[in-house]
Structures are given as C-alpha cells and as structure tokens.
Amino acid sequence: MALRITDECINCDVCEPECPNQAITMGEEIYEIDPHKCTECVGHFDQPQCVEVCPVACIPVDPQHVENRETLWQKFQRLQEAQTAP
C-alpha cells in the first residue's frame, strides 16, 4: 500500500526529508506522495518515517493503491536498481 497525505496537512516540512525514496514532494497546496515511489519504507525502516514524524497524523494508507508487503519489497528493489543504474 502506498500512503497519502490528506488535506489536514499543515505543510510543516518534516515528512519530505524523512522519505528514503523521495516519494514526497510539495504539491499545489499540500505535500503529496507519489504512489509509484512509496514503499511505506519497506526495505529501509520498520515503520513509515513520514507517519512517525507527522505532528497532525494526516498520512493514512491510500485505499486506491493497496499493496501487500511482498509487492512493496519488489517496488523497493526496482527503485534501488533504478538508482544504481548508470
């Protein structure tokens, strides 16, 4: 499952630097999570780091991008390969 940032976001800027996949960027009004890059920190951490640091708890699972742990692991591996490719 990818995560998403809801409109309760206060743009505090703490989530973006915590994302190991650079999946979080500033949108038009609030931060957004790219579901193609979000692995819920699988492969990096035990818990999603953005959720851990969010002061307003506005980062739930995105019901439109449901993935199991194995799928998240495969996405993590693809992202890592893409980062190391010449």
N, C-alpha and C positions, 0 to 999 in steps of 0.2 A: 504494500500500500504506500502510496505517496502521501505526503502531508499537504495541508493547505493552510494559508493564513486567512483568517476571517476579517470582516470589517471592524472587529473590535481592536485591531492592531493600532497602537499608538505611535508607530514609527520611532521607536526608541533606539533603533540601530544595533541592538545586541545580538540578534539572530544571524544576520548576514555573515559576519566574520567567523561564526562558530561552525558554519556548514562546510564539511570537508570536501563536498562535491561541487561547490559554488552553484548550488541549485537555487539559492535565494538572491533575488535582485529587487531593486526598487521598481515598483510599478507606477502607474499614473498617480495613484493616491496612497497606496499602502504597499508594503513588501509582498512579493509573490514567490511561490515555489514552483520551479519547473518540474513537473512530474516525471519527465524523462531523465532527470538527473538525481532526483530524490530517492535514496535508498533507505531512508529512516535511519541513517548512519550504520546500517549493516555493513560489516567489513571494516569499520573504523571504531565504533563505540558500542556499548551495550544498550544505550538509550539514545534517542534522537537529541542531539545537543541543542537544537533550536527550542525544543519543548522544555528542556531543562533550564534554559536561561530566560525564557519569556516571562515577563512580570505580570502579564494580564491573561495568560492561559488562552491564547487565541489561535493555537496551532493544533487542530484535530486531524484525524485521518481523513483523507479525501475519499468520499464514497464513490466517486467517479473513476478512481484509479486504485482498485483493490488488487493487491498482490500479496502472495504468501512469502515467507522468509526465503525460500529457495529462489523464487523469482527475483527478490531484492538482491540476493547474493550474486545471481547471474548478471544483474544490472551493474552491481558494484564491479565485478570482474571486467565487463565490457568498458566501463568508464575508465578503469585503471589501464587497460590495454590502449585505449584511445589517448590517454595522457602520455604514455611512454612511446607511442609510435612516432617515428621520425617525420 
